Each structure stands twice: as C-alpha cells, then as structure tokens.
C-alpha cells in the first residue's frame, strides 16, 4: 500500500488484496468495507482499507493440512494464496526434508498413512483444520468401481476420507491423474463423490490444464473440491497466451552451477522475473553427464522432435514411445514426470536439470530441493504445479 495515498479505487483494492474486482464490489455493497462515492465512483479511504485488512487477518487465516504432501507443490500454492499451512504429512523422508526447508512455519510429519492413527496425528497437529488437501492414490477399486479391501492403495485413499470425516473442514481438495474420471466408465469418480457427499460436502470436479494458469507445462490433473453447504466454482483460465518452455528456462545455462551462485544471465521476461522473486541465487542446477553415444543420438533430434527423427536403426534403442523426445521451445513443456530419462532440453544435449524441471513446474527459484539429484527430480515430477495450486486456492479462499 502507498501510505501517502488517501483514496483507492475498487480495482486498486482488488490488486492490493489479490482478489477479483467483483469480490471487492460485493464487500462494498454488503457493508463489509466502507466506501465513499465521487461522481458515482466508489473510493475506499486508506484508513478504512487498513482497518479492513487488519480485521481480515484473522478471518482469512484458514488452516490447511496437506496429506501426501511430497515436496509441497500444493502447499506452496495455498500459502501464496493466504492460507496457513499447519502441517504436511508423507512417509518419504526426502520429500519431507524439502517440505520442511521451504515451509519453515509448518510441521513436517513422517506418518504411515495406510495405517494411520488419527488421534496420534491430531495430537501432533494440535490445531483446528479448515481445509484438507492432497493427492492420495485412488486406484484401489476393482473394475466394477467397487473398493478392493486388499489393495493397499485403497487404504491410502480411505485415510484421506477418514481425516476429512474427523476434522470436518470447511473444504477439501483432492488431486489425481485425469484418467481417474473415465476409469471403470466413471464409477470410481462417482464413488469418490459419493464418499464425500455422505460427509456433508457438495463436490465438484474438473480436469485442469496447467498451462492455462501460467505454468509452462501441458500437464493435466483432475481436482475434486468439496465445500460444506455450497458448490465450488473452478477458476477460469488466466492465460490467453501460454508460457513456452524457452520463456521459462532460457536464462539458465548449459553447465552445472555452484549452489547459490548469482544468476549469470539476466531475466528475459515476466515469468523469469516471477520465478526469481526473493531468490538469493540458483540452486539444484546440476547438469547430467551423458555418455558419448547418448549425446550423439540426442544431437540428431531437432527442437520438439522425437525418436522418429532418428535413423530407423535407432528407433528401438529405447523401448518406450516417448523415447528421445526434445522439449519444444515454442510450446509449454510436456508433462514433467518422475523419471526424466527420455525428455531432453530443447537446445542442450542433456536432460533438464532439477532447477529447469522445477521452473517448468512453476516452482520459484527460492524453493530448494534436498536429496540426491534422482530424488529431487522425483519430488519435482510428483508435485502439483504451485501456480496452478495458487489459482485454485485463491478461488477457494474467496468462496470460503
């Protein structure tokens, strides 16, 4: 806020509070925030705005519990949207170490979620929970759409349901792979909705494309969002022009960089500036050293190409249909997965570094990953893109 300014337009207030213009207008109409009218235009006085912000710090401080939190992609987006991340729960210590480093005000709990003692968990969390988020495996169902009690993945999904039942939060967000919607002719999707409707939630689901929300990656994920007593309205796409992979990472050099070193190249666009915000340097930029044969094969593949651009005698050198794929510099990246062995930099003859992959997932540069390089890449590939999570969380906060 500009302390020397006395009056703000509704548009300016919306930008300050990071909400929509319509939200501010509704607050004015309902009397939640005092306004003055000048030539039929609403203006909000600086003192009234400051009082509103101070009053709302408590009402908007919604507590979040992140299950299957991994490195904390969902939590990062929710934190950026103004939620308080109370705790992240997972049973992979590498990801929890990363979560703890980047969410210093949150608790990182190593818990076995397929044999969960909720009372024990609650004693460690020890706070009221307003929102439960996470991406539990939901494949523990038979082809008929019914639960298979012997499938361990069903226990993990059931733990998510049990925790929502226990805390009765205002809302929950469940994330998963998009083909979950069509599995078993939609019966699994229907079963998930039914489980939460029985707990009193109105449940909406939608497959979202990450590149529609500022993420330089064509990653699809399905989100189930339930709110007590009202239907969630999913956010509309925020990008009319998608961020390309080149726009995301062309300020990062080919070679390995020492941890925390200053940026050797300037930012070339707004996305890179956003990723660099509050960062003290570059971390996790370690280039893979491929053997000469691999480098030679990669060099034959053009920007955006794949194994079909190679001589036919090399087509079967890797037995997967995504083999030898170059990222297309003029488009958002393909989905960043946990293996990173078949997708190569659009220009350099190597796989992307962990930092480049993190950029393509929209993790800000200040977000550091711990563990081996293989572990870091797995953490990044498993995560929900923070910018997508942010848009979802911002919409949820407004509706709560």
HULINKA-V764818 format. One record per pair of residues at least 12 apart in sequence whose C-alpha atoms are under 10 Angstrom apart, sorted by the first residue. I is the first residue (numbers start at 0). J is the second residue. Records with the same first field share a line. If there is no record, write none. Layout:
I: J + J
This chain:
0: 12 + 15 + 16 + 45 + 48 + 49
1: 45
2: 45 + 46 + 49
3: 45
4: 44 + 45
5: 42 + 43 + 44 + 45 + 46 + 47 + 48
6: 34 + 35 + 41 + 42 + 43 + 44 + 45 + 46 + 47 + 48
7: 34 + 41 + 42 + 43 + 44 + 45 + 48
8: 20 + 34 + 40 + 41 + 42 + 43 + 44
9: 21 + 22 + 23 + 24 + 27 + 34 + 40 + 41 + 42 + 43
10: 23 + 24 + 41 + 42
11: 23 + 42 + 43
12: 24 + 42 + 43 + 45 + 48
15: 48 + 52
16: 48 + 52 + 81
17: 80 + 81 + 393
18: 80 + 393 + 394 + 396 + 397
19: 393 + 394 + 397
22: 397 + 398
24: 41
27: 41 + 42 + 43
31: 51
32: 44 + 47 + 48 + 50 + 51 + 52
33: 46 + 47 + 48 + 50 + 51
34: 47 + 48
56: 81
59: 81 + 82 + 83 + 396 + 397 + 399
60: 81 + 82 + 83 + 84 + 129 + 396
61: 77 + 81 + 82 + 83 + 84 + 85 + 127 + 128 + 129 + 130 + 169 + 396 + 399
62: 78 + 81 + 82 + 83 + 84 + 85 + 86 + 126 + 127 + 128 + 129 + 130 + 131 + 168
63: 77 + 78 + 82 + 83 + 84 + 85 + 86 + 87 + 105 + 126 + 127 + 128 + 129 + 130 + 131 + 132 + 168 + 170 + 171
64: 83 + 84 + 85 + 86 + 87 + 88 + 105 + 106 + 124 + 126 + 127 + 128 + 129 + 130 + 131 + 132 + 133 + 162 + 163 + 166 + 168 + 171
65: 77 + 84 + 85 + 86 + 87 + 88 + 89 + 107 + 130 + 131 + 132 + 133 + 134 + 171 + 172
66: 86 + 87 + 88 + 89 + 108 + 110 + 112 + 131 + 132 + 133 + 134 + 135 + 155 + 158 + 159 + 162 + 173
67: 87 + 88 + 89 + 90 + 91 + 94 + 95 + 110 + 112 + 132 + 133 + 134 + 135 + 136 + 155 + 159
68: 86 + 87 + 88 + 89 + 90 + 91 + 94 + 95 + 98 + 107 + 108 + 132 + 133 + 134 + 135 + 381 + 382 + 383
69: 87 + 88 + 89 + 90 + 91 + 92 + 93 + 94 + 95 + 96 + 97 + 98 + 133 + 134 + 377 + 378 + 379 + 381 + 382 + 383
70: 87 + 89 + 91 + 92 + 93 + 94 + 95 + 96 + 97 + 98 + 99 + 100 + 101 + 102 + 366 + 367 + 368 + 369 + 375 + 377 + 378 + 379 + 380 + 381 + 382 + 383
71: 87 + 88 + 94 + 95 + 97 + 98 + 99 + 101 + 102 + 133 + 362 + 366 + 378 + 379 + 381 + 382 + 383 + 384 + 385
72: 98 + 133 + 360 + 361 + 362 + 366 + 378 + 379 + 381 + 382 + 383 + 384 + 385 + 386 + 387 + 388 + 389
73: 132 + 133 + 134 + 172 + 174 + 382 + 383 + 384 + 385 + 386 + 387 + 388 + 389 + 391 + 392
74: 86 + 87 + 98 + 101 + 102 + 105 + 132 + 133 + 383 + 385 + 388 + 389 + 392
75: 98 + 101 + 102 + 362 + 363 + 366 + 383 + 384 + 385 + 386 + 388 + 389
76: 362 + 383 + 384 + 385 + 386 + 387 + 388 + 389 + 390 + 391 + 392 + 393
77: 132 + 385 + 386 + 387 + 388 + 389 + 390 + 391 + 392 + 393 + 395 + 396
78: 102 + 385 + 388 + 389 + 392 + 393
79: 385 + 386 + 388 + 389 + 390 + 392 + 393
80: 386 + 388 + 389 + 390 + 391 + 392 + 393 + 394 + 395 + 396 + 397
81: 389 + 392 + 393 + 396
82: 129 + 130 + 392 + 393 + 396
83: 104 + 105 + 128 + 129 + 130
84: 102 + 103 + 104 + 105 + 106 + 128 + 130
85: 102 + 104 + 105 + 106 + 107 + 124 + 125 + 126 + 127 + 128
86: 98 + 99 + 102 + 104 + 105 + 106 + 107 + 108 + 123 + 124 + 126 + 128
87: 99 + 102 + 105 + 106 + 107 + 108 + 109 + 110 + 124 + 132 + 133
88: 106 + 107 + 108 + 109 + 110 + 111 + 112 + 120 + 133
89: 107 + 108 + 109 + 110 + 111 + 112
90: 108 + 109 + 110 + 111 + 112 + 113
91: 108 + 109 + 110 + 111 + 378
92: 107 + 108 + 109 + 110 + 370
93: 368 + 369 + 370 + 371 + 374 + 375 + 378
94: 107 + 109 + 368 + 369 + 370 + 374 + 375 + 377 + 378 + 379 + 381
95: 107 + 108 + 109 + 369 + 378
96: 108 + 109 + 368 + 369 + 370
97: 366 + 367 + 368 + 369 + 370 + 375 + 378
98: 366 + 367 + 368 + 369
100: 366 + 367 + 368 + 369
101: 365 + 366 + 367 + 368
102: 366
105: 124
106: 123 + 124
107: 124
108: 120 + 123 + 124
111: 155 + 158
112: 135 + 154 + 155 + 156 + 157 + 158 + 159
113: 151 + 152 + 153 + 154 + 155 + 156 + 157 + 158 + 159
114: 151 + 154 + 155 + 158
115: 154 + 155 + 158 + 159 + 161 + 162
116: 158 + 162
117: 158 + 161 + 162 + 165 + 166
118: 165
120: 162
121: 162 + 165 + 166
127: 166 + 167 + 168
128: 163 + 165 + 166 + 167 + 168 + 169 + 170
129: 163 + 166 + 167 + 168 + 169 + 170 + 171 + 399
130: 163 + 166 + 167 + 168 + 169 + 170 + 171 + 172 + 225 + 226 + 395
131: 159 + 160 + 162 + 163 + 166 + 167 + 168 + 169 + 170 + 171 + 172 + 173 + 225
132: 159 + 163 + 170 + 171 + 172 + 173 + 174 + 223 + 224
133: 159 + 171 + 172 + 173 + 174 + 175 + 222 + 383
134: 155 + 156 + 159 + 172 + 173 + 174 + 175 + 176 + 221 + 222 + 381 + 382 + 383
135: 152 + 153 + 154 + 155 + 156 + 157 + 158 + 159 + 160 + 173 + 174 + 175
136: 151 + 152 + 153 + 154 + 155 + 156 + 157 + 159 + 174 + 175 + 176 + 179
137: 152 + 153 + 154 + 155 + 156 + 157 + 173 + 174 + 175 + 176 + 179 + 187 + 188 + 191
138: 150 + 151 + 152 + 153 + 155 + 156 + 175 + 179 + 182 + 187
139: 151 + 152 + 153 + 154 + 155 + 156 + 157 + 187
140: 152 + 153 + 182 + 183 + 186 + 187 + 190
141: 183 + 186 + 187
142: 182 + 183 + 184 + 186 + 187
143: 182 + 183 + 184 + 185 + 186 + 187
144: 182 + 183 + 184 + 185 + 186 + 187 + 188 + 189 + 190
145: 183 + 186 + 187 + 190
146: 187 + 190
156: 173 + 191
157: 194
159: 171 + 173
160: 173 + 191 + 194 + 195 + 198
161: 198
163: 195 + 198
164: 194 + 195 + 197 + 198 + 199
165: 198
167: 198 + 199 + 200 + 227
168: 200 + 225 + 226 + 227
169: 200 + 225 + 226 + 227 + 228 + 399
170: 200 + 201 + 202 + 224 + 225 + 226 + 227 + 228 + 229 + 231 + 395 + 396 + 399
171: 195 + 200 + 202 + 223 + 224 + 225 + 226 + 227 + 395
172: 202 + 203 + 204 + 222 + 223 + 224 + 225 + 226 + 391 + 392 + 395
173: 191 + 204 + 221 + 222 + 223 + 224 + 225
174: 204 + 205 + 206 + 220 + 221 + 222 + 223 + 224 + 383
175: 206 + 219 + 220 + 221 + 222 + 223 + 383
176: 206 + 218 + 219 + 220 + 221 + 222
177: 205 + 206 + 207 + 208 + 218 + 219 + 220 + 221 + 222
178: 206 + 219 + 220 + 221
179: 220 + 221
180: 204 + 205 + 206 + 221
188: 204 + 223
191: 223
192: 204 + 223 + 224 + 225
195: 223 + 224 + 225 + 226
196: 225 + 226 + 227
198: 225 + 227
199: 225 + 226 + 227 + 228
200: 224 + 225 + 226 + 227 + 228 + 229 + 230
201: 224 + 225 + 226 + 227 + 228 + 229 + 230 + 231
202: 223 + 224 + 225 + 226 + 227 + 228 + 229 + 230 + 231
203: 222 + 223 + 224 + 225 + 226 + 230 + 231 + 232 + 233
204: 221 + 222 + 223 + 224 + 225 + 231 + 232 + 233
205: 220 + 221 + 222 + 223 + 224 + 232 + 233
206: 219 + 220 + 221 + 222 + 223
207: 219 + 220 + 221 + 222 + 233 + 234 + 235 + 236 + 387 + 391
208: 220 + 221 + 236 + 387
209: 236 + 241 + 331 + 334 + 360 + 361 + 383 + 384 + 385 + 386 + 387 + 388
210: 236 + 237 + 238 + 239 + 240 + 241 + 242 + 243 + 330 + 331 + 332 + 359 + 360 + 384 + 386 + 387
211: 235 + 236 + 237 + 238 + 239 + 240 + 241 + 242 + 387
212: 234 + 235 + 236 + 237 + 238 + 239 + 240 + 241 + 242 + 384 + 386 + 387 + 388 + 389 + 390 + 391
213: 236 + 237 + 238 + 239 + 240 + 241 + 242 + 243 + 270 + 331 + 360 + 361 + 384 + 386 + 387 + 390
214: 238 + 241 + 242 + 243 + 244 + 247 + 270 + 331 + 332 + 358 + 359 + 360 + 361 + 362 + 384 + 385 + 386 + 387
215: 241 + 242 + 243 + 244 + 245 + 246 + 247 + 248 + 270 + 330 + 331 + 332 + 333 + 334 + 358 + 359 + 360 + 361 + 384 + 386
216: 241 + 242 + 243 + 244 + 247 + 330 + 331 + 332 + 333 + 334 + 335 + 356 + 358 + 359 + 360 + 361 + 384
217: 241 + 243 + 330 + 331 + 332 + 333 + 334 + 335 + 359 + 360
218: 331 + 332 + 333 + 334 + 335 + 336 + 360 + 383 + 384
219: 334
220: 383 + 387
222: 391
224: 391 + 395
225: 395
226: 395 + 398 + 399
227: 399
229: 398 + 399
230: 398
231: 394 + 395 + 398 + 399
232: 391 + 394 + 395 + 398
233: 390 + 391 + 392 + 394 + 395
234: 387 + 390 + 391 + 392 + 393 + 394 + 395
235: 390 + 391 + 394
236: 387 + 390
237: 387 + 390
241: 329 + 330 + 331
242: 269 + 270 + 329 + 330 + 331 + 332 + 359
243: 270 + 327 + 328 + 329 + 330 + 331 + 332 + 359
244: 326 + 327 + 328 + 329 + 330 + 331 + 332 + 333 + 344 + 345 + 355 + 356 + 358 + 359
245: 326 + 327 + 328 + 329 + 330 + 331 + 332 + 344 + 345 + 346 + 359
246: 266 + 267 + 268 + 269 + 270 + 271 + 328 + 329 + 330 + 331 + 359
247: 266 + 267 + 268 + 269 + 270 + 271 + 272 + 274 + 328 + 331 + 332 + 355 + 356 + 357 + 358 + 359 + 360 + 361
248: 266 + 267 + 270 + 271 + 274 + 328 + 344 + 351 + 354 + 355 + 356 + 357 + 358 + 359
249: 264 + 265 + 266 + 267 + 268 + 271 + 328 + 345 + 346 + 355
250: 262 + 263 + 264 + 265 + 266 + 267 + 268 + 271 + 355
251: 263 + 264 + 265 + 266 + 271 + 281 + 284 + 352 + 354 + 355
252: 264 + 284 + 286 + 347 + 355
253: 284 + 285 + 286 + 344 + 346 + 347 + 348 + 349 + 351 + 352
254: 284 + 285 + 286 + 287 + 288 + 347 + 352
255: 282 + 283 + 284 + 285 + 286 + 287 + 288 + 352
256: 281 + 282 + 283 + 284 + 285 + 286
257: 280 + 281 + 282 + 283 + 284 + 285
258: 280 + 281 + 282 + 283 + 284 + 285
259: 278 + 279 + 280 + 281 + 282 + 283 + 284 + 365 + 367
260: 279 + 280 + 281 + 282
261: 278 + 279 + 280 + 281 + 282
262: 275 + 278 + 279 + 280 + 281
263: 280 + 281
270: 358 + 361 + 363
271: 358 + 361 + 363 + 364
272: 363
273: 361 + 363 + 364
274: 357 + 358 + 361 + 362 + 363 + 364 + 365 + 366
275: 362 + 363 + 364 + 365
276: 363 + 364 + 365
277: 363 + 364 + 365
278: 363 + 364 + 365 + 366
279: 364 + 365
280: 364 + 365
281: 354 + 364 + 365 + 366 + 367
282: 353 + 354 + 364 + 365 + 366 + 367 + 368
283: 352 + 353 + 354 + 355 + 356 + 357 + 364 + 366 + 367 + 368 + 369 + 371 + 372 + 375 + 376
284: 351 + 352 + 353 + 354 + 355 + 356 + 357 + 372
285: 351 + 352 + 353 + 354 + 355 + 372
286: 349 + 350 + 351 + 352 + 353 + 354 + 355 + 372
287: 348 + 349 + 350 + 351 + 352 + 353 + 372
288: 348 + 349 + 350
289: 348 + 349 + 350
293: 323 + 348 + 349
294: 347 + 348 + 349
295: 348
296: 309 + 310 + 313 + 316 + 323 + 348
297: 309 + 323 + 324 + 325 + 341 + 342 + 343 + 344 + 346 + 347 + 348 + 349 + 350
298: 323 + 325 + 346 + 347 + 348 + 349
299: 323 + 348
300: 323 + 324 + 325 + 343 + 345 + 346 + 348
301: 324 + 325 + 326 + 327 + 345 + 346
302: 324 + 325 + 326 + 327 + 328 + 329 + 343 + 344 + 345 + 346 + 347
303: 324 + 325 + 326 + 327 + 328 + 329 + 330 + 332 + 343 + 344 + 345 + 346
304: 323 + 324 + 325 + 326 + 327 + 343 + 345
305: 320 + 321 + 322 + 323 + 324 + 325 + 326 + 341 + 342 + 343
306: 319 + 320 + 321 + 322 + 323 + 324 + 325 + 341
307: 320 + 322 + 323 + 324
308: 323 + 324
309: 323
317: 341
319: 341
320: 341
321: 340 + 341 + 342
322: 340 + 341 + 342 + 343
323: 340 + 341 + 342 + 343 + 350
324: 340 + 341 + 342 + 343 + 344 + 345 + 350
325: 341 + 342 + 343 + 344 + 345 + 346 + 347 + 348 + 349 + 350
326: 342 + 343 + 344 + 345 + 346 + 350 + 351
327: 343 + 344 + 345 + 346
328: 344 + 345 + 346
329: 345
331: 359
332: 344 + 345 + 356 + 359 + 360
333: 359
334: 359 + 360 + 380
335: 351 + 356 + 357 + 359 + 360 + 376 + 377 + 379 + 380 + 381 + 382
336: 356 + 376 + 377 + 378 + 379 + 380 + 381 + 382
337: 373 + 374 + 375 + 376 + 377 + 378 + 379 + 380 + 381 + 382
338: 373 + 374 + 376 + 377 + 380
339: 351 + 352 + 353 + 356 + 373 + 376 + 377 + 380
344: 356
351: 376
352: 372 + 375 + 376
353: 367 + 368 + 372 + 373 + 374 + 375 + 376 + 377 + 378 + 379 + 380
354: 366 + 367 + 368 + 375 + 376 + 379
356: 375 + 376 + 379 + 380
357: 375 + 376 + 378 + 379 + 380 + 382 + 384 + 385
358: 379 + 384
359: 379 + 384
360: 379 + 380 + 382 + 383 + 384 + 385 + 386 + 387
361: 383 + 384 + 385 + 386 + 387
362: 379 + 382 + 383 + 384 + 385 + 386
363: 385 + 386
